[in-house]
Structure formats: structure tokens, C-alpha cells
């Protein structure tokens, strides 16, 4: 079994990377994933976004396990 994760992007983030879902090699942590995404998709550098791991928002660097789903979420406001 390969060490891969599923990535879902929403809103303007999906527009910038050209798709709303990807399957990529697991970089091991949320910070490593962010660095990889900013390098692979430089258009993301001008955007603020948050990540969720298996539908839970993360606040700090988080380990990512094989098979987990990572969501890239654009800024949103309550209402």
C-alpha cells in the first residue's frame, strides 16, 4: 500500500490549483504539506487558508497518517 493522502480544496483554493481533489504522497505533517503545496502551486502564496484533517480544523502542526483526508479551506466568516 502506498503512503498517500486525499486532498480536497474548496472555493478559490480549488480554482487556484485547478481541481477540487488530489491524491498525493504523504509529506508527514501539515506544515510539510503546506510547504509542498506552496511550492507546487505558487498561486496559493497570496491566499490565506486553513486545513482540516479528517474534518477537524487544525490549529498547529499536525501529523498526517496514510489515508487521511485533508481539506484546504478558504477564509470564512460566521453569521
VOGURO-614078 format. One line per field, with one value per residue (C-alpha): residue number from 1; chain; x, y, z. Coordinates in steps of 0.1 Angstrom, whole numbers. Layout:
residues N
num NUM_... .
cadena A_... .
east X_... .
north Y_... .
up Z_... .
END
This chain:
residues 79
num 1_2_3_4_5_6_7_8_9_10_11_12_13_14_15_16_17_18_19_20_21_22_23_24_25_26_27_28_29_30_31_32_33_34_35_36_37_38_39_40_41_42_43_44_45_46_47_48_49_50_51_52_53_54_55_56_57_58_59_60_61_62_63_64_65_66_67_68_69_70_71_72_73_74_75_76_77_78_79 .
cadena A_A_A_A_A_A_A_A_A_A_A_A_A_A_A_A_A_A_A_A_A_A_A_A_A_A_A_A_A_A_A_A_A_A_A_A_A_A_A_A_A_A_A_A_A_A_A_A_A_A_A_A_A_A_A_A_A_A_A_A_A_A_A_A_A_A_A_A_A_A_A_A_A_A_A_A_A_A_A .
east 0_14_17_-9_-34_-65_-66_-98_-98_-128_-137_-109_-83_-98_-97_-60_-49_-72_-91_-112_-94_-60_-43_-7_22_20_45_41_28_6_35_54_22_17_53_48_16_30_60_38_11_27_-7_-16_10_-12_-41_-49_-63_-68_-65_-88_-76_-104_-130_-114_-98_-62_-46_-10_14_-3_10_-7_-12_-17_-52_-63_-83_-70_-93_-80_-104_-106_-113_-149_-169_-197_-231 .
north 0_34_62_86_111_126_164_184_221_244_278_299_274_248_274_282_245_236_208_202_169_154_123_129_113_119_146_135_167_197_221_199_197_234_240_214_230_265_252_232_258_293_309_298_321_351_333_327_292_267_229_203_167_142_170_186_220_221_250_238_215_181_147_132_95_75_75_106_133_168_198_232_258_294_321_321_342_333_346 .
up 0_-9_16_1_14_-2_-5_-10_-19_-17_-32_-45_-34_-58_-86_-79_-80_-109_-92_-61_-52_-54_-41_-32_-14_23_34_71_87_80_78_53_33_33_21_-7_-18_-19_-40_-64_-67_-62_-68_-32_-17_-19_-2_35_41_69_69_84_89_87_90_122_119_130_148_149_131_130_120_89_86_54_41_59_42_43_34_23_35_23_49_61_85_108_105 .
END
